[in-house]
C-alpha cells in the first residue's frame, strides 16, 4: 500500500465507526417507533375494553364509564384496522387486497355500530337518570338497544352490523396473515394474527374477554411482525453494504 494513503485511511476509519454508531442508534429508534405505531392502537383498545361495562339493566349503567369507553373505541376501531393494513403496505397479492377491503368494512361497521349502540344509548340513559322518571325513557332506550341492525343486542341473535364487523375483522386478519407469511414473516406471529379475531367472534362481544383477547393478540402480532420486517431489512442492508465494500476493495486492488 502506498505510504501517502495511510494517513487518509487512518482518518477515515474513526469517521466510519462514528457514522455506523449513529446509524445504528437511528435504526433502533426507527424500529421501535414503527413497532409502537402498529401495535399502539390495538393495545390501547384492548386496555380500554377491559373497562367496558356489562349491562344488565341499562338504566343502572355507570354512564360516565360507559361514555368514556365508547368515545375512545370510535377512533381506536378505525386505527386498529389501519394498523393491520399498514403491515401489508406495498403488498400486491390477492390476500393483501382482501385484507384491506375486509378491514375497511370492519372499521366502517364498528364505528357506526358503536356510535349508535354505545354513544347514542349512553346519551339516552344519561338523560333518563337525570330526569327523575327513568322508566319513562325505557321504551326509547330499548328501541335503539334492541334494533336488529344498529343495536347492542337483539332477541333472536346478534345485531347485523356487529356480526358484519366481527366477520370482516376475521377475514381481514387471516388474509393479512397469509400475505405476510408469504412475504417472509415467521409462523408464530402470522398464526397469532390469523387467530386473533377468535376472541371477539367466540364471545360475541368486544367487552371482556372477547375484545381484549382479540385486540391484544393483534397488537402483539403486529408489533412482532413489524420488528421482524425491520430486522430483515437491516440484514439485507448490511449484506448490500458489505458486498459493496468488498467490490470497492477489489476494484482498488486491481
VEXROTOR-41666 format. One record per residue (C-alpha): residue number from 1; residue in one letter; z negated, y, x negated. Coordinates in Angstrom, 1 decimal. Example, Ala and Ser with C-alpha at 12.3 -4.5 7.8 and 13.67 -1.06 7.14 Angstrom:
BEGIN
<rec 1 'A' <-7.8 -4.5 -12.3>> <rec 2 'S' <-7.1 -1.1 -13.7>> 
END
This chain:
BEGIN
<rec 1 'X' <0.0 0.0 0.0>> <rec 2 'X' <0.8 3.5 -1.3>> <rec 3 'X' <-2.2 5.4 -2.6>> <rec 4 'X' <-1.1 8.5 -0.7>> <rec 5 'X' <-1.5 6.7 2.6>> <rec 6 'X' <-5.1 5.6 2.1>> <rec 7 'X' <-6.9 9.0 2.9>> <rec 8 'X' <-4.8 9.3 6.2>> <rec 9 'X' <-5.8 5.8 7.3>> <rec 10 'X' <-9.5 6.4 6.5>> <rec 11 'X' <-9.4 9.5 8.6>> <rec 12 'X' <-7.6 7.8 11.5>> <rec 13 'X' <-9.9 4.7 11.9>> <rec 14 'X' <-13.1 6.6 12.8>> <rec 15 'X' <-11.0 8.7 15.3>> <rec 16 'X' <-9.6 5.5 16.8>> <rec 17 'X' <-13.1 4.0 17.1>> <rec 18 'X' <-14.4 7.1 18.8>> <rec 19 'X' <-11.4 7.2 21.1>> <rec 20 'X' <-11.9 3.5 22.0>> <rec 21 'X' <-15.6 4.1 22.8>> <rec 22 'X' <-14.8 7.0 25.1>> <rec 23 'X' <-12.0 4.9 26.8>> <rec 24 'X' <-14.5 2.0 27.4>> <rec 25 'X' <-17.1 4.3 28.9>> <rec 26 'X' <-14.4 5.9 31.1>> <rec 27 'X' <-13.1 2.4 32.1>> <rec 28 'X' <-16.6 1.2 33.1>> <rec 29 'X' <-17.2 4.4 35.2>> <rec 30 'X' <-13.9 4.0 37.0>> <rec 31 'X' <-14.5 0.3 37.6>> <rec 32 'X' <-17.9 0.8 39.2>> <rec 33 'X' <-16.6 3.8 41.2>> <rec 34 'X' <-13.8 1.6 42.6>> <rec 35 'X' <-16.3 -1.2 43.4>> <rec 36 'X' <-18.5 1.2 45.2>> <rec 37 'X' <-15.6 2.8 47.1>> <rec 38 'X' <-14.5 -0.5 48.7>> <rec 39 'X' <-18.0 -2.0 49.2>> <rec 40 'X' <-19.9 1.1 50.2>> <rec 41 'X' <-18.7 1.4 53.8>> <rec 42 'X' <-19.2 -2.2 54.9>> <rec 43 'X' <-22.5 -2.4 53.1>> <rec 44 'X' <-23.8 0.7 54.8>> <rec 45 'X' <-22.5 -0.6 58.1>> <rec 46 'X' <-24.4 -3.9 57.5>> <rec 47 'X' <-27.6 -2.0 56.9>> <rec 48 'X' <-27.1 0.3 59.9>> <rec 49 'X' <-26.6 -2.8 62.2>> <rec 50 'X' <-29.9 -4.2 61.1>> <rec 51 'X' <-31.5 -1.5 63.2>> <rec 52 'X' <-29.2 -1.9 66.2>> <rec 53 'X' <-31.4 -2.3 69.4>> <rec 54 'X' <-31.1 -5.4 71.5>> <rec 55 'X' <-31.3 -4.0 75.0>> <rec 56 'X' <-32.9 -6.0 77.8>> <rec 57 'X' <-33.3 -3.2 80.3>> <rec 58 'X' <-31.1 -0.2 79.3>> <rec 59 'X' <-33.5 2.3 81.0>> <rec 60 'X' <-36.2 1.2 78.5>> <rec 61 'X' <-34.0 1.9 75.4>> <rec 62 'X' <-35.1 3.7 72.4>> <rec 63 'X' <-32.3 6.3 72.9>> <rec 64 'X' <-32.8 8.1 69.6>> <rec 65 'X' <-32.3 5.0 67.6>> <rec 66 'X' <-29.5 3.8 69.8>> <rec 67 'X' <-27.6 7.0 69.4>> <rec 68 'X' <-28.1 7.2 65.7>> <rec 69 'X' <-26.8 3.7 65.2>> <rec 70 'X' <-23.8 4.2 67.4>> <rec 71 'X' <-22.9 7.6 65.9>> <rec 72 'X' <-23.0 6.0 62.5>> <rec 73 'X' <-20.9 3.0 63.5>> <rec 74 'X' <-18.0 5.0 64.7>> <rec 75 'X' <-16.8 6.2 61.3>> <rec 76 'X' <-18.1 3.1 59.5>> <rec 77 'X' <-16.0 0.7 61.5>> <rec 78 'X' <-12.9 2.6 60.5>> <rec 79 'X' <-14.0 3.0 56.9>> <rec 80 'X' <-14.8 -0.7 56.6>> <rec 81 'X' <-11.3 -1.6 57.8>> <rec 82 'X' <-9.8 0.9 55.3>> <rec 83 'X' <-11.9 -0.7 52.5>> <rec 84 'X' <-10.3 -4.1 53.1>> <rec 85 'X' <-6.8 -2.7 53.3>> <rec 86 'X' <-7.4 -0.9 50.0>> <rec 87 'X' <-7.8 -4.3 48.4>> <rec 88 'X' <-4.2 -5.2 49.3>> <rec 89 'X' <-2.7 -1.8 48.4>> <rec 90 'X' <0.6 -2.4 46.8>> <rec 91 'X' <1.0 -6.0 48.1>> <rec 92 'X' <4.2 -6.5 49.9>> <rec 93 'X' <3.8 -10.1 51.1>> <rec 94 'X' <3.6 -11.0 54.8>> <rec 95 'X' <-0.1 -11.8 54.6>> <rec 96 'X' <-0.9 -8.3 53.4>> <rec 97 'X' <1.2 -6.8 56.2>> <rec 98 'X' <-0.6 -8.9 58.8>> <rec 99 'X' <-3.9 -7.8 57.3>> <rec 100 'X' <-3.0 -4.1 57.6>> <rec 101 'X' <-1.9 -4.4 61.2>> <rec 102 'X' <-4.9 -6.5 62.3>> <rec 103 'X' <-7.4 -4.3 60.6>> <rec 104 'X' <-5.8 -1.2 62.2>> <rec 105 'X' <-6.2 -2.9 65.6>> <rec 106 'X' <-9.9 -3.7 64.8>> <rec 107 'X' <-10.7 -0.2 63.8>> <rec 108 'X' <-9.0 1.3 66.8>> <rec 109 'X' <-10.5 -1.1 69.3>> <rec 110 'X' <-14.1 -1.0 67.9>> <rec 111 'X' <-14.1 2.8 67.7>> <rec 112 'X' <-13.1 3.1 71.3>> <rec 113 'X' <-15.5 0.3 72.3>> <rec 114 'X' <-18.4 1.8 70.5>> <rec 115 'X' <-17.7 5.3 71.9>> <rec 116 'X' <-18.0 4.1 75.5>> <rec 117 'X' <-20.4 1.1 75.4>> <rec 118 'X' <-22.6 2.8 72.8>> <rec 119 'X' <-22.4 6.6 72.8>> <rec 120 'X' <-21.5 7.2 76.5>> <rec 121 'X' <-24.0 4.7 77.8>> <rec 122 'X' <-26.7 6.2 75.5>> <rec 123 'X' <-26.0 9.7 76.8>> <rec 124 'X' <-26.4 8.5 80.4>> <rec 125 'X' <-29.6 6.6 79.6>> <rec 126 'X' <-31.0 9.7 77.9>> <rec 127 'X' <-30.2 11.8 80.9>> <rec 128 'X' <-31.8 9.2 83.2>> <rec 129 'X' <-35.0 9.0 81.2>> <rec 130 'X' <-35.2 12.8 81.2>> <rec 131 'X' <-34.6 13.1 84.9>> <rec 132 'X' <-37.8 11.6 86.2>> <rec 133 'X' <-35.9 9.3 88.5>> <rec 134 'X' <-34.2 6.9 86.1>> <rec 135 'X' <-33.5 4.3 88.7>> <rec 136 'X' <-31.1 6.7 90.5>> <rec 137 'X' <-28.9 6.6 87.4>> <rec 138 'X' <-28.8 2.8 87.1>> <rec 139 'X' <-25.5 2.3 89.1>> <rec 140 'X' <-23.7 4.9 86.9>> <rec 141 'X' <-25.0 3.3 83.7>> <rec 142 'X' <-24.1 -0.2 84.8>> <rec 143 'X' <-20.6 0.9 85.8>> <rec 144 'X' <-20.0 1.7 82.1>> <rec 145 'X' <-22.1 -1.1 80.6>> <rec 146 'X' <-20.6 -3.8 82.7>> <rec 147 'X' <-17.0 -2.6 82.6>> <rec 148 'X' <-14.7 -5.6 81.8>> <rec 149 'X' <-12.7 -3.8 79.2>> <rec 150 'X' <-14.8 -1.0 77.7>> <rec 151 'X' <-18.3 -2.1 78.5>> <rec 152 'X' <-21.1 -3.6 76.4>> <rec 153 'X' <-21.2 -6.8 78.4>> <rec 154 'X' <-19.6 -8.4 81.5>> <rec 155 'X' <-20.8 -11.1 84.0>> <rec 156 'X' <-18.1 -13.7 83.1>> <rec 157 'X' <-17.7 -13.2 79.4>> <rec 158 'X' <-17.3 -10.5 76.8>> <rec 159 'X' <-15.6 -7.2 77.3>> <rec 160 'X' <-11.9 -7.3 76.4>> <rec 161 'X' <-12.0 -4.6 73.8>> <rec 162 'X' <-14.9 -6.2 72.0>> <rec 163 'X' <-13.0 -9.5 71.9>> <rec 164 'X' <-9.8 -7.9 70.7>> <rec 165 'X' <-11.7 -6.2 67.9>> <rec 166 'X' <-13.6 -9.3 66.7>> <rec 167 'X' <-10.4 -11.4 66.7>> <rec 168 'X' <-8.4 -8.7 64.9>> <rec 169 'X' <-11.1 -8.5 62.2>> <rec 170 'X' <-11.0 -12.3 61.7>> <rec 171 'X' <-7.2 -12.2 61.4>> <rec 172 'X' <-7.3 -9.2 59.1>> <rec 173 'X' <-9.9 -10.6 56.7>> <rec 174 'X' <-8.3 -14.1 56.5>> <rec 175 'X' <-4.8 -12.6 55.9>> <rec 176 'X' <-6.2 -10.2 53.2>> <rec 177 'X' <-7.9 -13.1 51.5>> <rec 178 'X' <-4.7 -15.1 51.4>> <rec 179 'X' <-2.8 -12.2 49.9>> <rec 180 'X' <-5.5 -11.6 47.3>> <rec 181 'X' <-5.8 -15.2 46.3>> <rec 182 'X' <-2.0 -15.4 45.8>> <rec 183 'X' <-2.3 -12.3 43.5>> <rec 184 'X' <-4.9 -13.9 41.3>> <rec 185 'X' <-8.3 -13.5 42.9>> <rec 186 'X' <-10.7 -16.4 42.5>> <rec 187 'X' <-11.6 -18.8 45.3>> <rec 188 'X' <-15.2 -17.8 45.9>> <rec 189 'X' <-14.7 -14.1 46.8>> <rec 190 'X' <-11.5 -14.8 48.6>> <rec 191 'X' <-13.2 -17.6 50.6>> <rec 192 'X' <-16.2 -15.3 51.3>> <rec 193 'X' <-13.8 -12.6 52.7>> <rec 194 'X' <-12.0 -15.1 54.8>> <rec 195 'X' <-15.2 -16.5 56.5>> <rec 196 'X' <-17.0 -13.1 56.7>> <rec 197 'X' <-15.9 -12.5 60.3>> <rec 198 'X' <-17.6 -15.7 61.5>> <rec 199 'X' <-20.9 -13.8 62.0>> <rec 200 'X' <-19.6 -11.3 64.5>> <rec 201 'X' <-17.5 -14.0 66.3>> <rec 202 'X' <-20.1 -16.7 66.4>> <rec 203 'X' <-22.8 -14.5 67.7>> <rec 204 'X' <-20.5 -12.4 69.9>> <rec 205 'X' <-22.3 -9.2 68.7>> <rec 206 'X' <-22.3 -6.7 65.9>> <rec 207 'X' <-26.1 -6.3 66.1>> <rec 208 'X' <-28.3 -8.6 64.0>> <rec 209 'X' <-27.4 -11.3 63.0>> <rec 210 'X' <-23.7 -11.1 63.6>> <rec 211 'X' <-22.8 -7.7 62.4>> <rec 212 'X' <-25.0 -7.5 59.2>> <rec 213 'X' <-23.8 -11.0 58.1>> <rec 214 'X' <-20.1 -10.1 58.7>> <rec 215 'X' <-20.1 -6.7 57.1>> <rec 216 'X' <-22.5 -7.7 54.3>> <rec 217 'X' <-20.1 -10.5 53.5>> <rec 218 'X' <-17.1 -8.2 53.5>> <rec 219 'X' <-19.0 -5.7 51.2>> <rec 220 'X' <-19.9 -8.5 48.7>> <rec 221 'X' <-16.4 -10.0 48.7>> <rec 222 'X' <-14.6 -6.6 48.5>> <rec 223 'X' <-16.7 -5.4 45.6>> <rec 224 'X' <-16.4 -8.7 43.8>> <rec 225 'X' <-12.6 -8.8 44.1>> <rec 226 'X' <-12.3 -5.1 43.1>> <rec 227 'X' <-14.3 -5.9 39.9>> <rec 228 'X' <-12.1 -8.9 39.2>> <rec 229 'X' <-8.9 -6.8 39.6>> <rec 230 'X' <-10.2 -4.2 37.2>> <rec 231 'X' <-11.2 -6.9 34.7>> <rec 232 'X' <-7.7 -8.5 34.9>> <rec 233 'X' <-6.1 -5.0 34.5>> <rec 234 'X' <-8.2 -4.2 31.4>> <rec 235 'X' <-7.5 -7.6 29.9>> <rec 236 'X' <-3.7 -7.1 30.3>> <rec 237 'X' <-4.0 -3.6 28.9>> <rec 238 'X' <-5.9 -4.8 25.8>> <rec 239 'X' <-3.3 -7.5 25.3>> <rec 240 'X' <-0.5 -5.0 25.5>> <rec 241 'X' <-2.2 -2.6 23.1>> <rec 242 'X' <-2.9 -5.5 20.6>> <rec 243 'X' <0.8 -6.6 20.8>> <rec 244 'X' <2.0 -3.0 20.3>> <rec 245 'X' <-0.2 -2.5 17.2>> <rec 246 'X' <1.0 -5.8 15.7>> <rec 247 'X' <4.6 -4.9 16.4>> <rec 248 'X' <3.9 -1.5 14.8>> <rec 249 'X' <2.3 -3.1 11.7>> <rec 250 'X' <5.3 -5.4 11.4>> <rec 251 'X' <7.8 -2.6 11.6>> <rec 252 'X' <5.9 -0.6 9.0>> <rec 253 'X' <5.6 -3.6 6.7>> <rec 254 'X' <9.3 -4.2 6.9>> 
END
